[in-house]
Amino acid sequence: MRSTEYHLSNHELKYLKLLAEDYPTIQAVCTEIINLQAILNLPKGTEHFMSDLHGEYDAFYHIVNNCSGVIREKVDLVFGKTLSDQERSEICTLIYYPEQKLRYIKQTESNLDAWYQKTLHQLIGVCRITASKYTRSKVRKALPPEFSYIIDELLHAQPGEDSNQQVYHAKIIDTIIGINNADEFITALCSLIKRLAVDYLHIVGDIFDRGPGADRIMDLLMQHHAVDVEWGNHDILWMGAASGSEACAAAVVRNTVAGGNLATLESGYGISMRELAMFAKEQYPECGDLNHAIRKAISIILFKLEGQLIRRHPEFQMEHRMLLHQINYEQGTIEIEGKTYKLNTTVFPTVNRENPYELTEEEKNILHGLIEDFKESERLNRHMRFLYAKGSMYKCFNQNLLFHGCIPMTADGELTGVNVGGRIVKGKELMDLSDKLVRRAYFAPSTAADKPFCLDYMWYLWSGKDSPLFGREKMTTFERMFIDDKSAWTEKKNPYYKWYNQEEVCEMLLREFGLNTPFCHIINGHVPVRAGDGESPIKAGGKLIVIDGGFCEAYHPTTGIAGYTLIYNSHGMRIKSHQPFDGVRSALEENKDIQSRSDVFETHFARMMVMDTDNGNDISNQIYDLTMLLNAYRQGLLSPKVTK
């Protein structure tokens, strides 16, 4: 590398002195430049996109384990011509659930040592191909510490090596089996395969509500080696509750009760429902079922809190959602937006007709206890801090724009200006300001002047008419509970969901976030794709991909499938549609996988390399800085250390 004479500013010289602490010699700089330049020319890692998990832990866990079919593809690539479909399926199940599958194998396998021999060689073959796109250094960092030396040796055994090396590697496997360490070694290999199969996991919102396992999903995500989360409106609701928002806390409890998932609150997070249950049983005996009574009690509390919040913030323009004062008790009806509907009950013993949005003393006490439980739950706040650390309103990653809901738009296809605390913002500015307020809601001290607004804005993000996370004009919670006429349940979508079918609109939105290349996409969740009706998750000529196909069981009849995921590797993008998961038991006993279909909708003429990614841009900048340091050493502007 030739050096040219140049001058450094004081700022540049100061920076290079700091860099020299890590690279004190000319050879250290040269070695790192060579290493980084080599990394730039490796294939990009595989990205895995998932959305709208909604507490469906078993399906989520399986798709994370099989990497949306990537593991099966690797197994087929290695053994497609030598093993049967059933044999390959058994290898896959072992990789997905090593500990459980090993227990099953021990009950059915007559010659366990022979099975260990065969299986270890097979797993090493799969591991070798998943590791092939990474540097040896990166693979070493991913190795489980207790087996790092052994796995490194076996991964780099060559087919044509001499007899001494063959004996050496064979003896390693014999010894692993002989000292009864095979189970632990297999488990470590399977974990490494899954880690290397997917380089980065994106969760495009809505981990919480509906299904029973959101807390376990959070535990799993916290163990993942590389993950980000684009917050969904259900996530924001829980984050708001943990921050101290009364309206968010009441909505969380209501959703959990409605979904039959009280165990998530009580066992998962230690939030007691005892006082609420006793109050509901006393106030709403006509409900009969205790769960129904609890749901009614917390719903009335929620509607009162929402009414108070809407009054505090006329800029939210949501007065039409204040419904308690519209009830006609004598006729058993309610007027909503000029239309009168019949109510299925007018038994609201805690609603003061003169002041319907005022909480009773008992309701205030119940609410106070719930807020304390949310704020003091150690496990909940550990999960929330993870969402703050790894999450955001949106993310630009490798020329793709990721967000959960929408970018609010007008009927004319323009960006909607939203009044946020007296400031009119739209597009990227709306998302950035929302991100800031969400963080202040949790982290700002209770004495901060804007804390109350930040807490109220968390609720607005959950269900506000121009919320980028909600994407509808109204949330018909009251109507769905107290009006049997389903015409009152309609929730009109934001015009974004009309305009996002047009390629030029998606390109405009991408430019709004600074993305302007032919390979840019919007990756969206939130709205289930009605695949059963022929709707495609690929919109606007491939510029936008919706990956919420309905993980939630309740959506399966509507969507016709059990979710979409997206795979983006060095060859291009593939949308994966999944059928419902039969459960872990059928996976273990029958080697059943989730049936998936892969649709390639974009391929690259040339394989995409690390140099084409955001990480590649960072590496190129590092190379530039190191080149400056190398020239500074060679021109005598800085003195390298002398090695002994």
Secondary structure as a PSIPRED ss2 file (coil, helix, strand):
# PSIPRED VFORMAT (PSIPRED V4.0)

   1 M C   1.000  0.000  0.000
   2 R C   1.000  0.000  0.000
   3 S C   1.000  0.000  0.000
   4 T C   1.000  0.000  0.000
   5 E C   1.000  0.000  0.000
   6 Y C   1.000  0.000  0.000
   7 H C   1.000  0.000  0.000
   8 L C   1.000  0.000  0.000
   9 S C   1.000  0.000  0.000
  10 N H   0.000  1.000  0.000
  11 H H   0.000  1.000  0.000
  12 E H   0.000  1.000  0.000
  13 L H   0.000  1.000  0.000
  14 K H   0.000  1.000  0.000
  15 Y H   0.000  1.000  0.000
  16 L H   0.000  1.000  0.000
  17 K H   0.000  1.000  0.000
  18 L H   0.000  1.000  0.000
  19 L H   0.000  1.000  0.000
  20 A H   0.000  1.000  0.000
  21 E H   0.000  1.000  0.000
  22 D H   0.000  1.000  0.000
  23 Y C   1.000  0.000  0.000
  24 P C   1.000  0.000  0.000
  25 T C   1.000  0.000  0.000
  26 I H   0.000  1.000  0.000
  27 Q H   0.000  1.000  0.000
  28 A H   0.000  1.000  0.000
  29 V H   0.000  1.000  0.000
  30 C H   0.000  1.000  0.000
  31 T H   0.000  1.000  0.000
  32 E H   0.000  1.000  0.000
  33 I H   0.000  1.000  0.000
  34 I H   0.000  1.000  0.000
  35 N H   0.000  1.000  0.000
  36 L H   0.000  1.000  0.000
  37 Q H   0.000  1.000  0.000
  38 A H   0.000  1.000  0.000
  39 I H   0.000  1.000  0.000
  40 L H   0.000  1.000  0.000
  41 N C   1.000  0.000  0.000
  42 L C   1.000  0.000  0.000
  43 P E   0.000  0.000  1.000
  44 K C   1.000  0.000  0.000
  45 G C   1.000  0.000  0.000
  46 T C   1.000  0.000  0.000
  47 E E   0.000  0.000  1.000
  48 H E   0.000  0.000  1.000
  49 F E   0.000  0.000  1.000
  50 M E   0.000  0.000  1.000
  51 S C   1.000  0.000  0.000
  52 D C   1.000  0.000  0.000
  53 L C   1.000  0.000  0.000
  54 H C   1.000  0.000  0.000
  55 G C   1.000  0.000  0.000
  56 E C   1.000  0.000  0.000
  57 Y H   0.000  1.000  0.000
  58 D H   0.000  1.000  0.000
  59 A H   0.000  1.000  0.000
  60 F H   0.000  1.000  0.000
  61 Y H   0.000  1.000  0.000
  62 H H   0.000  1.000  0.000
  63 I H   0.000  1.000  0.000
  64 V H   0.000  1.000  0.000
  65 N H   0.000  1.000  0.000
  66 N H   0.000  1.000  0.000
  67 C H   0.000  1.000  0.000
  68 S H   0.000  1.000  0.000
  69 G H   0.000  1.000  0.000
  70 V H   0.000  1.000  0.000
  71 I H   0.000  1.000  0.000
  72 R H   0.000  1.000  0.000
  73 E H   0.000  1.000  0.000
  74 K H   0.000  1.000  0.000
  75 V H   0.000  1.000  0.000
  76 D H   0.000  1.000  0.000
  77 L H   0.000  1.000  0.000
  78 V H   0.000  1.000  0.000
  79 F H   0.000  1.000  0.000
  80 G C   1.000  0.000  0.000
  81 K C   1.000  0.000  0.000
  82 T C   1.000  0.000  0.000
  83 L C   1.000  0.000  0.000
  84 S C   1.000  0.000  0.000
  85 D H   0.000  1.000  0.000
  86 Q H   0.000  1.000  0.000
  87 E H   0.000  1.000  0.000
  88 R H   0.000  1.000  0.000
  89 S H   0.000  1.000  0.000
  90 E H   0.000  1.000  0.000
  91 I H   0.000  1.000  0.000
  92 C H   0.000  1.000  0.000
  93 T H   0.000  1.000  0.000
  94 L H   0.000  1.000  0.000
  95 I H   0.000  1.000  0.000
  96 Y H   0.000  1.000  0.000
  97 Y C   1.000  0.000  0.000
  98 P H   0.000  1.000  0.000
  99 E H   0.000  1.000  0.000
 100 Q H   0.000  1.000  0.000
 101 K H   0.000  1.000  0.000
 102 L H   0.000  1.000  0.000
 103 R H   0.000  1.000  0.000
 104 Y H   0.000  1.000  0.000
 105 I H   0.000  1.000  0.000
 106 K H   0.000  1.000  0.000
 107 Q H   0.000  1.000  0.000
 108 T H   0.000  1.000  0.000
 109 E C   1.000  0.000  0.000
 110 S C   1.000  0.000  0.000
 111 N C   1.000  0.000  0.000
 112 L H   0.000  1.000  0.000
 113 D H   0.000  1.000  0.000
 114 A H   0.000  1.000  0.000
 115 W H   0.000  1.000  0.000
 116 Y H   0.000  1.000  0.000
 117 Q H   0.000  1.000  0.000
 118 K H   0.000  1.000  0.000
 119 T H   0.000  1.000  0.000
 120 L H   0.000  1.000  0.000
 121 H H   0.000  1.000  0.000
 122 Q H   0.000  1.000  0.000
 123 L H   0.000  1.000  0.000
 124 I H   0.000  1.000  0.000
 125 G H   0.000  1.000  0.000
 126 V H   0.000  1.000  0.000
 127 C H   0.000  1.000  0.000
 128 R H   0.000  1.000  0.000
 129 I H   0.000  1.000  0.000
 130 T H   0.000  1.000  0.000
 131 A H   0.000  1.000  0.000
 132 S C   1.000  0.000  0.000
 133 K C   1.000  0.000  0.000
 134 Y C   1.000  0.000  0.000
 135 T C   1.000  0.000  0.000
 136 R H   0.000  1.000  0.000
 137 S H   0.000  1.000  0.000
 138 K H   0.000  1.000  0.000
 139 V H   0.000  1.000  0.000
 140 R H   0.000  1.000  0.000
 141 K H   0.000  1.000  0.000
 142 A H   0.000  1.000  0.000
 143 L C   1.000  0.000  0.000
 144 P C   1.000  0.000  0.000
 145 P H   0.000  1.000  0.000
 146 E H   0.000  1.000  0.000
 147 F H   0.000  1.000  0.000
 148 S H   0.000  1.000  0.000
 149 Y H   0.000  1.000  0.000
 150 I H   0.000  1.000  0.000
 151 I H   0.000  1.000  0.000
 152 D H   0.000  1.000  0.000
 153 E H   0.000  1.000  0.000
 154 L H   0.000  1.000  0.000
 155 L H   0.000  1.000  0.000
 156 H C   1.000  0.000  0.000
 157 A C   1.000  0.000  0.000
 158 Q C   1.000  0.000  0.000
 159 P C   1.000  0.000  0.000
 160 G C   1.000  0.000  0.000
 161 E C   1.000  0.000  0.000
 162 D C   1.000  0.000  0.000
 163 S H   0.000  1.000  0.000
 164 N H   0.000  1.000  0.000
 165 Q H   0.000  1.000  0.000
 166 Q H   0.000  1.000  0.000
 167 V H   0.000  1.000  0.000
 168 Y H   0.000  1.000  0.000
 169 H H   0.000  1.000  0.000
 170 A H   0.000  1.000  0.000
 171 K H   0.000  1.000  0.000
 172 I H   0.000  1.000  0.000
 173 I H   0.000  1.000  0.000
 174 D H   0.000  1.000  0.000
 175 T H   0.000  1.000  0.000
 176 I H   0.000  1.000  0.000
 177 I H   0.000  1.000  0.000
 178 G H   0.000  1.000  0.000
 179 I C   1.000  0.000  0.000
 180 N C   1.000  0.000  0.000
 181 N C   1.000  0.000  0.000
 182 A H   0.000  1.000  0.000
 183 D H   0.000  1.000  0.000
 184 E H   0.000  1.000  0.000
 185 F H   0.000  1.000  0.000
 186 I H   0.000  1.000  0.000
 187 T H   0.000  1.000  0.000
 188 A H   0.000  1.000  0.000
 189 L H   0.000  1.000  0.000
 190 C H   0.000  1.000  0.000
 191 S H   0.000  1.000  0.000
 192 L H   0.000  1.000  0.000
 193 I H   0.000  1.000  0.000
 194 K H   0.000  1.000  0.000
 195 R H   0.000  1.000  0.000
 196 L H   0.000  1.000  0.000
 197 A H   0.000  1.000  0.000
 198 V C   1.000  0.000  0.000
 199 D C   1.000  0.000  0.000
 200 Y E   0.000  0.000  1.000
 201 L E   0.000  0.000  1.000
 202 H E   0.000  0.000  1.000
 203 I E   0.000  0.000  1.000
 204 V C   1.000  0.000  0.000
 205 G C   1.000  0.000  0.000
 206 D C   1.000  0.000  0.000
 207 I C   1.000  0.000  0.000
 208 F C   1.000  0.000  0.000
 209 D C   1.000  0.000  0.000
 210 R C   1.000  0.000  0.000
 211 G C   1.000  0.000  0.000
 212 P C   1.000  0.000  0.000
 213 G C   1.000  0.000  0.000
 214 A H   0.000  1.000  0.000
 215 D H   0.000  1.000  0.000
 216 R H   0.000  1.000  0.000
 217 I H   0.000  1.000  0.000
 218 M H   0.000  1.000  0.000
 219 D H   0.000  1.000  0.000
 220 L H   0.000  1.000  0.000
 221 L H   0.000  1.000  0.000
 222 M H   0.000  1.000  0.000
 223 Q C   1.000  0.000  0.000
 224 H C   1.000  0.000  0.000
 225 H C   1.000  0.000  0.000
 226 A C   1.000  0.000  0.000
 227 V E   0.000  0.000  1.000
 228 D E   0.000  0.000  1.000
 229 V E   0.000  0.000  1.000
 230 E E   0.000  0.000  1.000
 231 W C   1.000  0.000  0.000
 232 G C   1.000  0.000  0.000
 233 N H   0.000  1.000  0.000
 234 H H   0.000  1.000  0.000
 235 D H   0.000  1.000  0.000
 236 I H   0.000  1.000  0.000
 237 L H   0.000  1.000  0.000
 238 W H   0.000  1.000  0.000
 239 M H   0.000  1.000  0.000
 240 G H   0.000  1.000  0.000
 241 A H   0.000  1.000  0.000
 242 A H   0.000  1.000  0.000
 243 S H   0.000  1.000  0.000
 244 G C   1.000  0.000  0.000
 245 S C   1.000  0.000  0.000
 246 E H   0.000  1.000  0.000
 247 A H   0.000  1.000  0.000
 248 C H   0.000  1.000  0.000
 249 A H   0.000  1.000  0.000
 250 A H   0.000  1.000  0.000
 251 A H   0.000  1.000  0.000
 252 V H   0.000  1.000  0.000
 253 V H   0.000  1.000  0.000
 254 R H   0.000  1.000  0.000
 255 N H   0.000  1.000  0.000
 256 T H   0.000  1.000  0.000
 257 V H   0.000  1.000  0.000
 258 A H   0.000  1.000  0.000
 259 G C   1.000  0.000  0.000
 260 G C   1.000  0.000  0.000
 261 N C   1.000  0.000  0.000
 262 L H   0.000  1.000  0.000
 263 A H   0.000  1.000  0.000
 264 T H   0.000  1.000  0.000
 265 L H   0.000  1.000  0.000
 266 E H   0.000  1.000  0.000
 267 S H   0.000  1.000  0.000
 268 G H   0.000  1.000  0.000
 269 Y H   0.000  1.000  0.000
 270 G C   1.000  0.000  0.000
 271 I C   1.000  0.000  0.000
 272 S C   1.000  0.000  0.000
 273 M C   1.000  0.000  0.000
 274 R H   0.000  1.000  0.000
 275 E H   0.000  1.000  0.000
 276 L H   0.000  1.000  0.000
 277 A H   0.000  1.000  0.000
 278 M H   0.000  1.000  0.000
 279 F H   0.000  1.000  0.000
 280 A H   0.000  1.000  0.000
 281 K H   0.000  1.000  0.000
 282 E H   0.000  1.000  0.000
 283 Q H   0.000  1.000  0.000
 284 Y C   1.000  0.000  0.000
 285 P H   0.000  1.000  0.000
 286 E H   0.000  1.000  0.000
 287 C H   0.000  1.000  0.000
 288 G C   1.000  0.000  0.000
 289 D C   1.000  0.000  0.000
 290 L H   0.000  1.000  0.000
 291 N H   0.000  1.000  0.000
 292 H H   0.000  1.000  0.000
 293 A H   0.000  1.000  0.000
 294 I H   0.000  1.000  0.000
 295 R H   0.000  1.000  0.000
 296 K H   0.000  1.000  0.000
 297 A H   0.000  1.000  0.000
 298 I H   0.000  1.000  0.000
 299 S H   0.000  1.000  0.000
 300 I H   0.000  1.000  0.000
 301 I H   0.000  1.000  0.000
 302 L H   0.000  1.000  0.000
 303 F H   0.000  1.000  0.000
 304 K H   0.000  1.000  0.000
 305 L H   0.000  1.000  0.000
 306 E H   0.000  1.000  0.000
 307 G H   0.000  1.000  0.000
 308 Q H   0.000  1.000  0.000
 309 L H   0.000  1.000  0.000
 310 I H   0.000  1.000  0.000
 311 R H   0.000  1.000  0.000
 312 R H   0.000  1.000  0.000
 313 H C   1.000  0.000  0.000
 314 P H   0.000  1.000  0.000
 315 E H   0.000  1.000  0.000
 316 F H   0.000  1.000  0.000
 317 Q C   1.000  0.000  0.000
 318 M C   1.000  0.000  0.000
 319 E H   0.000  1.000  0.000
 320 H H   0.000  1.000  0.000
 321 R H   0.000  1.000  0.000
 322 M C   1.000  0.000  0.000
 323 L C   1.000  0.000  0.000
 324 L H   0.000  1.000  0.000
 325 H H   0.000  1.000  0.000
 326 Q H   0.000  1.000  0.000
 327 I E   0.000  0.000  1.000
 328 N E   0.000  0.000  1.000
 329 Y C   1.000  0.000  0.000
 330 E C   1.000  0.000  0.000
 331 Q C   1.000  0.000  0.000
 332 G C   1.000  0.000  0.000
 333 T E   0.000  0.000  1.000
 334 I E   0.000  0.000  1.000
 335 E E   0.000  0.000  1.000
 336 I E   0.000  0.000  1.000
 337 E C   1.000  0.000  0.000
 338 G C   1.000  0.000  0.000
 339 K E   0.000  0.000  1.000
 340 T E   0.000  0.000  1.000
 341 Y E   0.000  0.000  1.000
 342 K E   0.000  0.000  1.000
 343 L E   0.000  0.000  1.000
 344 N C   1.000  0.000  0.000
 345 T C   1.000  0.000  0.000
 346 T C   1.000  0.000  0.000
 347 V C   1.000  0.000  0.000
 348 F C   1.000  0.000  0.000
 349 P C   1.000  0.000  0.000
 350 T C   1.000  0.000  0.000
 351 V C   1.000  0.000  0.000
 352 N C   1.000  0.000  0.000
 353 R C   1.000  0.000  0.000
 354 E C   1.000  0.000  0.000
 355 N C   1.000  0.000  0.000
 356 P C   1.000  0.000  0.000
 357 Y C   1.000  0.000  0.000
 358 E C   1.000  0.000  0.000
 359 L C   1.000  0.000  0.000
 360 T C   1.000  0.000  0.000
 361 E H   0.000  1.000  0.000
 362 E H   0.000  1.000  0.000
 363 E H   0.000  1.000  0.000
 364 K H   0.000  1.000  0.000
 365 N H   0.000  1.000  0.000
 366 I H   0.000  1.000  0.000
 367 L H   0.000  1.000  0.000
 368 H H   0.000  1.000  0.000
 369 G H   0.000  1.000  0.000
 370 L H   0.000  1.000  0.000
 371 I H   0.000  1.000  0.000
 372 E H   0.000  1.000  0.000
 373 D H   0.000  1.000  0.000
 374 F H   0.000  1.000  0.000
 375 K H   0.000  1.000  0.000
 376 E H   0.000  1.000  0.000
 377 S C   1.000  0.000  0.000
 378 E H   0.000  1.000  0.000
 379 R H   0.000  1.000  0.000
 380 L H   0.000  1.000  0.000
 381 N H   0.000  1.000  0.000
 382 R H   0.000  1.000  0.000
 383 H H   0.000  1.000  0.000
 384 M H   0.000  1.000  0.000
 385 R H   0.000  1.000  0.000
 386 F H   0.000  1.000  0.000
 387 L H   0.000  1.000  0.000
 388 Y H   0.000  1.000  0.000
 389 A H   0.000  1.000  0.000
 390 K H   0.000  1.000  0.000
 391 G E   0.000  0.000  1.000
 392 S E   0.000  0.000  1.000
 393 M C   1.000  0.000  0.000
 394 Y E   0.000  0.000  1.000
 395 K E   0.000  0.000  1.000
 396 C E   0.000  0.000  1.000
 397 F E   0.000  0.000  1.000
 398 N C   1.000  0.000  0.000
 399 Q C   1.000  0.000  0.000
 400 N E   0.000  0.000  1.000
 401 L E   0.000  0.000  1.000
 402 L E   0.000  0.000  1.000
 403 F E   0.000  0.000  1.000
 404 H C   1.000  0.000  0.000
 405 G C   1.000  0.000  0.000
 406 C C   1.000  0.000  0.000
 407 I C   1.000  0.000  0.000
 408 P C   1.000  0.000  0.000
 409 M E   0.000  0.000  1.000
 410 T C   1.000  0.000  0.000
 411 A C   1.000  0.000  0.000
 412 D C   1.000  0.000  0.000
 413 G C   1.000  0.000  0.000
 414 E C   1.000  0.000  0.000
 415 L E   0.000  0.000  1.000
 416 T C   1.000  0.000  0.000
 417 G C   1.000  0.000  0.000
 418 V E   0.000  0.000  1.000
 419 N E   0.000  0.000  1.000
 420 V E   0.000  0.000  1.000
 421 G C   1.000  0.000  0.000
 422 G C   1.000  0.000  0.000
 423 R E   0.000  0.000  1.000
 424 I E   0.000  0.000  1.000
 425 V E   0.000  0.000  1.000
 426 K C   1.000  0.000  0.000
 427 G H   0.000  1.000  0.000
 428 K H   0.000  1.000  0.000
 429 E H   0.000  1.000  0.000
 430 L H   0.000  1.000  0.000
 431 M H   0.000  1.000  0.000
 432 D H   0.000  1.000  0.000
 433 L H   0.000  1.000  0.000
 434 S H   0.000  1.000  0.000
 435 D H   0.000  1.000  0.000
 436 K H   0.000  1.000  0.000
 437 L H   0.000  1.000  0.000
 438 V H   0.000  1.000  0.000
 439 R H   0.000  1.000  0.000
 440 R H   0.000  1.000  0.000
 441 A H   0.000  1.000  0.000
 442 Y H   0.000  1.000  0.000
 443 F H   0.000  1.000  0.000
 444 A C   1.000  0.000  0.000
 445 P C   1.000  0.000  0.000
 446 S C   1.000  0.000  0.000
 447 T C   1.000  0.000  0.000
 448 A C   1.000  0.000  0.000
 449 A C   1.000  0.000  0.000
 450 D C   1.000  0.000  0.000
 451 K H   0.000  1.000  0.000
 452 P H   0.000  1.000  0.000
 453 F H   0.000  1.000  0.000
 454 C H   0.000  1.000  0.000
 455 L H   0.000  1.000  0.000
 456 D H   0.000  1.000  0.000
 457 Y H   0.000  1.000  0.000
 458 M H   0.000  1.000  0.000
 459 W H   0.000  1.000  0.000
 460 Y H   0.000  1.000  0.000
 461 L H   0.000  1.000  0.000
 462 W H   0.000  1.000  0.000
 463 S H   0.000  1.000  0.000
 464 G C   1.000  0.000  0.000
 465 K C   1.000  0.000  0.000
 466 D C   1.000  0.000  0.000
 467 S C   1.000  0.000  0.000
 468 P C   1.000  0.000  0.000
 469 L C   1.000  0.000  0.000
 470 F C   1.000  0.000  0.000
 471 G C   1.000  0.000  0.000
 472 R E   0.000  0.000  1.000
 473 E C   1.000  0.000  0.000
 474 K C   1.000  0.000  0.000
 475 M C   1.000  0.000  0.000
 476 T C   1.000  0.000  0.000
 477 T H   0.000  1.000  0.000
 478 F H   0.000  1.000  0.000
 479 E H   0.000  1.000  0.000
 480 R H   0.000  1.000  0.000
 481 M H   0.000  1.000  0.000
 482 F H   0.000  1.000  0.000
 483 I E   0.000  0.000  1.000
 484 D C   1.000  0.000  0.000
 485 D C   1.000  0.000  0.000
 486 K H   0.000  1.000  0.000
 487 S H   0.000  1.000  0.000
 488 A H   0.000  1.000  0.000
 489 W H   0.000  1.000  0.000
 490 T C   1.000  0.000  0.000
 491 E C   1.000  0.000  0.000
 492 K C   1.000  0.000  0.000
 493 K E   0.000  0.000  1.000
 494 N C   1.000  0.000  0.000
 495 P C   1.000  0.000  0.000
 496 Y H   0.000  1.000  0.000
 497 Y H   0.000  1.000  0.000
 498 K H   0.000  1.000  0.000
 499 W H   0.000  1.000  0.000
 500 Y C   1.000  0.000  0.000
 501 N C   1.000  0.000  0.000
 502 Q C   1.000  0.000  0.000
 503 E H   0.000  1.000  0.000
 504 E H   0.000  1.000  0.000
 505 V H   0.000  1.000  0.000
 506 C H   0.000  1.000  0.000
 507 E H   0.000  1.000  0.000
 508 M H   0.000  1.000  0.000
 509 L H   0.000  1.000  0.000
 510 L H   0.000  1.000  0.000
 511 R H   0.000  1.000  0.000
 512 E H   0.000  1.000  0.000
 513 F C   1.000  0.000  0.000
 514 G C   1.000  0.000  0.000
 515 L C   1.000  0.000  0.000
 516 N C   1.000  0.000  0.000
 517 T C   1.000  0.000  0.000
 518 P C   1.000  0.000  0.000
 519 F C   1.000  0.000  0.000
 520 C C   1.000  0.000  0.000
 521 H E   0.000  0.000  1.000
 522 I E   0.000  0.000  1.000
 523 I E   0.000  0.000  1.000
 524 N E   0.000  0.000  1.000
 525 G C   1.000  0.000  0.000
 526 H C   1.000  0.000  0.000
 527 V C   1.000  0.000  0.000
 528 P C   1.000  0.000  0.000
 529 V C   1.000  0.000  0.000
 530 R C   1.000  0.000  0.000
 531 A H   0.000  1.000  0.000
 532 G H   0.000  1.000  0.000
 533 D H   0.000  1.000  0.000
 534 G C   1.000  0.000  0.000
 535 E C   1.000  0.000  0.000
 536 S C   1.000  0.000  0.000
 537 P C   1.000  0.000  0.000
 538 I E   0.000  0.000  1.000
 539 K E   0.000  0.000  1.000
 540 A H   0.000  1.000  0.000
 541 G H   0.000  1.000  0.000
 542 G H   0.000  1.000  0.000
 543 K C   1.000  0.000  0.000
 544 L E   0.000  0.000  1.000
 545 I E   0.000  0.000  1.000
 546 V E   0.000  0.000  1.000
 547 I C   1.000  0.000  0.000
 548 D C   1.000  0.000  0.000
 549 G C   1.000  0.000  0.000
 550 G C   1.000  0.000  0.000
 551 F C   1.000  0.000  0.000
 552 C C   1.000  0.000  0.000
 553 E H   0.000  1.000  0.000
 554 A H   0.000  1.000  0.000
 555 Y H   0.000  1.000  0.000
 556 H H   0.000  1.000  0.000
 557 P H   0.000  1.000  0.000
 558 T H   0.000  1.000  0.000
 559 T H   0.000  1.000  0.000
 560 G C   1.000  0.000  0.000
 561 I C   1.000  0.000  0.000
 562 A C   1.000  0.000  0.000
 563 G C   1.000  0.000  0.000
 564 Y E   0.000  0.000  1.000
 565 T E   0.000  0.000  1.000
 566 L E   0.000  0.000  1.000
 567 I E   0.000  0.000  1.000
 568 Y E   0.000  0.000  1.000
 569 N E   0.000  0.000  1.000
 570 S C   1.000  0.000  0.000
 571 H C   1.000  0.000  0.000
 572 G E   0.000  0.000  1.000
 573 M E   0.000  0.000  1.000
 574 R E   0.000  0.000  1.000
 575 I E   0.000  0.000  1.000
 576 K E   0.000  0.000  1.000
 577 S E   0.000  0.000  1.000
 578 H E   0.000  0.000  1.000
 579 Q C   1.000  0.000  0.000
 580 P C   1.000  0.000  0.000
 581 F C   1.000  0.000  0.000
 582 D C   1.000  0.000  0.000
 583 G C   1.000  0.000  0.000
 584 V H   0.000  1.000  0.000
 585 R H   0.000  1.000  0.000
 586 S H   0.000  1.000  0.000
 587 A H   0.000  1.000  0.000
 588 L H   0.000  1.000  0.000
 589 E H   0.000  1.000  0.000
 590 E H   0.000  1.000  0.000
 591 N C   1.000  0.000  0.000
 592 K C   1.000  0.000  0.000
 593 D C   1.000  0.000  0.000
 594 I C   1.000  0.000  0.000
 595 Q C   1.000  0.000  0.000
 596 S E   0.000  0.000  1.000
 597 R E   0.000  0.000  1.000
 598 S E   0.000  0.000  1.000
 599 D E   0.000  0.000  1.000
 600 V E   0.000  0.000  1.000
 601 F E   0.000  0.000  1.000
 602 E E   0.000  0.000  1.000
 603 T E   0.000  0.000  1.000
 604 H C   1.000  0.000  0.000
 605 F C   1.000  0.000  0.000
 606 A C   1.000  0.000  0.000
 607 R C   1.000  0.000  0.000
 608 M C   1.000  0.000  0.000
 609 M E   0.000  0.000  1.000
 610 V H   0.000  1.000  0.000
 611 M H   0.000  1.000  0.000
 612 D H   0.000  1.000  0.000
 613 T C   1.000  0.000  0.000
 614 D H   0.000  1.000  0.000
 615 N H   0.000  1.000  0.000
 616 G H   0.000  1.000  0.000
 617 N H   0.000  1.000  0.000
 618 D H   0.000  1.000  0.000
 619 I H   0.000  1.000  0.000
 620 S H   0.000  1.000  0.000
 621 N H   0.000  1.000  0.000
 622 Q H   0.000  1.000  0.000
 623 I H   0.000  1.000  0.000
 624 Y H   0.000  1.000  0.000
 625 D H   0.000  1.000  0.000
 626 L H   0.000  1.000  0.000
 627 T H   0.000  1.000  0.000
 628 M H   0.000  1.000  0.000
 629 L H   0.000  1.000  0.000
 630 L H   0.000  1.000  0.000
 631 N H   0.000  1.000  0.000
 632 A H   0.000  1.000  0.000
 633 Y H   0.000  1.000  0.000
 634 R H   0.000  1.000  0.000
 635 Q C   1.000  0.000  0.000
 636 G C   1.000  0.000  0.000
 637 L C   1.000  0.000  0.000
 638 L C   1.000  0.000  0.000
 639 S C   1.000  0.000  0.000
 640 P C   1.000  0.000  0.000
 641 K C   1.000  0.000  0.000
 642 V C   1.000  0.000  0.000
 643 T C   1.000  0.000  0.000
 644 K C   1.000  0.000  0.000
